[in-house]
Amino acid sequence: MDAAITGLQEFLERGGPVLVVIMIATFVMWAFILERLVYFGLAEKGHSKRAVREWSAREDHKSWHAHAIRDQLISEVKQRNYQNVELIKTLVAIAPLLGLLGTVTGMVSVFDTMAILGSSDARAMSAGVSRATIPTMAGMVAALSGLLFSNQIERMAQHRTAALADDLELGL
């Protein structure tokens, strides 16, 4: 266990401070992704069933007021289904930008080393190159993994909201 922690600390040091920000953003993104998956696995059906029960208990399905109540029930479930989806998509979009920030800060470090030493010594520049490449890779990995799940979660939200709208029959 100590070796894993030491390895992680060394990796974070080689990647620089931007890598820590990427790691935090990735953890937050995955916390929201897991929350949404748990929601769709456990709680979403209960909210949809409650809306269907509430709609079925009404005798009036034809009036303007009934249609407004139906729209409200669908909207409430839709709001729950889409909760945190935009935040997940934002974190997915930010991850490669943070990686690019790491690239820029790493390259600045390389140029600083070249300016101080007055040469292009590969060993002296290696720390800056690590600070340039590791955050880029981390940002792309975080974005790609998050993109797959954010698209799936958004499709689930769309599908389940549309299914609820179909379940709440209109009396015409």
Residue pairs with C-beta under 8 A, 6 or more apart in sequence:
11 19
11 134
12 19
12 20
12 23
14 127
14 130
14 131
14 134
15 22
15 102
15 130
15 131
15 134
15 135
15 138
16 102
16 105
16 106
16 109
16 130
16 131
16 134
16 135
17 105
18 98
18 99
18 101
18 102
18 105
18 131
18 135
19 102
19 134
19 135
19 138
21 98
22 95
22 98
22 99
22 102
22 135
22 138
22 139
22 142
23 138
25 91
25 94
25 95
25 98
25 142
26 91
26 95
26 138
26 142
26 146
28 91
29 88
29 91
29 92
29 95
29 142
29 146
30 146
32 84
32 87
32 88
32 91
33 88
33 146
33 149
33 150
33 153
35 84
36 83
36 84
36 85
36 88
36 153
37 149
37 153
39 80
39 83
40 81
40 153
40 156
40 157
40 160
44 77
44 80
44 81
44 160
47 76
47 77
47 80
48 77
48 160
48 163
48 164
48 167
51 73
51 74
51 76
51 77
51 164
51 168
52 164
52 167
52 168
54 73
55 61
55 69
55 70
55 73
55 168
58 66
58 69
60 66
60 171
61 70
61 169
61 170
61 171
62 170
62 171
62 172
66 171
67 170
70 168
70 170
73 164
73 168
74 161
74 164
74 165
74 168
77 160
77 161
77 164
78 157
78 161
81 156
81 157
81 160
81 161
82 154
82 157
82 161
85 150
85 153
85 154
85 157
88 146
88 149
88 150
88 153
89 150
89 154
91 146
92 142
92 143
92 146
92 147
92 150
93 143
95 139
95 140
95 142
95 143
95 146
96 139
96 140
96 143
97 139
98 135
98 139
99 135
99 136
99 137
99 138
99 139
99 140
99 143
100 136
100 139
101 135
102 131
102 132
102 134
102 135
102 136
102 138
102 139
103 132
103 133
103 135
103 136
104 132
105 131
105 132
105 135
106 128
106 129
106 130
106 131
106 132
106 133
106 135
107 128
107 132
108 128
109 127
109 128
109 131
109 132
110 125
110 128
110 129
110 132
111 128
112 128
113 121
113 124
113 125
113 127
113 128
114 120
114 125
117 124
